[in-house]
Amino acid sequence: MHKMTWLINLMKSLVALLAVLVVLAYALPNRHLVERHHVIARTPAQLWPLLAEPRQWPRWSPWHGRDPQMRLAYSGPVSGQGAQWSWDSPTQGRGQMRFDEAQVPTRLDYGVTFDGRSSVARGEIRLDAVAGGTRVTWTLESTVGPNVLLRWLSLVTDYRLGQDVEHGLDRLAAVALAMPS
């Protein structure tokens, strides 16, 4: 009987802890924003084709680099507003990306959807001419919705996704600097 009481108390404590974690999860932000920048010794006009043409993204995107065998399908215009593509990858998942607005050669806004998720992540890449080249600012914003686990994981989003964005900006710089100026 004593062992059974101990086990029941343990179960009650675990349920109470789980309930507290769920309640705390809903106190966490529903939205996260990641922003990184890099100065690249090229003009905005020189960088623009690498950003505004979906077929150029595999050259520098951190996610394409993780799975060179990623299956890609392109649709819409070749460049700028309305250009889009979808991907299918065992390691990077399945999804679609569409350029929603393009202000040549200073800003590109896009939306990303992942299969199985109802929310759309928003992205923006800004190009600002500065001394020594172009300041490229890459911003990603998304919501996590009601999923408790995603809310807890969002605590490390800036770090994890920020590393990807920094890697992408480094790859973009390498590709751009290898092109004739």
PEMOVEN-V368619 format. One record per residue. N is the residue number from 1. PSI is psi as a letter, one per 20 degrees, with the letter a starting at -180 (999 if undefined). Layout:
# PEMOVEN-V368619
N/PSI ; N/PSI
This chain:
# PEMOVEN-V368619
1/g ; 2/g ; 3/h ; 4/h ; 5/g ; 6/g ; 7/g ; 8/g ; 9/h ; 10/g ; 11/g ; 12/g ; 13/g ; 14/g ; 15/g ; 16/g ; 17/g ; 18/g ; 19/g ; 20/g ; 21/h ; 22/g ; 23/g ; 24/h ; 25/h ; 26/i ; 27/i ; 28/q ; 29/q ; 30/i ; 31/q ; 32/q ; 33/p ; 34/p ; 35/p ; 36/q ; 37/r ; 38/p ; 39/p ; 40/p ; 41/l ; 42/q ; 43/q ; 44/h ; 45/h ; 46/h ; 47/h ; 48/g ; 49/h ; 50/h ; 51/g ; 52/i ; 53/o ; 54/h ; 55/i ; 56/h ; 57/h ; 58/h ; 59/h ; 60/i ; 61/p ; 62/h ; 63/h ; 64/h ; 65/h ; 66/h ; 67/n ; 68/i ; 69/j ; 70/p ; 71/p ; 72/q ; 73/p ; 74/q ; 75/r ; 76/a ; 77/q ; 78/h ; 79/q ; 80/b ; 81/p ; 82/i ; 83/p ; 84/r ; 85/r ; 86/q ; 87/q ; 88/p ; 89/p ; 90/h ; 91/h ; 92/j ; 93/a ; 94/q ; 95/a ; 96/q ; 97/p ; 98/p ; 99/o ; 100/h ; 101/q ; 102/o ; 103/n ; 104/p ; 105/l ; 106/h ; 107/p ; 108/p ; 109/p ; 110/r ; 111/q ; 112/p ; 113/q ; 114/p ; 115/p ; 116/i ; 117/p ; 118/h ; 119/q ; 120/p ; 121/p ; 122/q ; 123/q ; 124/p ; 125/p ; 126/q ; 127/o ; 128/p ; 129/p ; 130/r ; 131/p ; 132/j ; 133/c ; 134/p ; 135/o ; 136/o ; 137/p ; 138/p ; 139/p ; 140/p ; 141/p ; 142/r ; 143/q ; 144/i ; 145/b ; 146/i ; 147/o ; 148/g ; 149/g ; 150/h ; 151/g ; 152/h ; 153/h ; 154/i ; 155/h ; 156/j ; 157/g ; 158/g ; 159/g ; 160/g ; 161/h ; 162/h ; 163/g ; 164/g ; 165/g ; 166/g ; 167/g ; 168/g ; 169/h ; 170/g ; 171/g ; 172/g ; 173/g ; 174/g ; 175/g ; 176/g ; 177/h ; 178/i ; 179/q ; 180/q ; 181/999
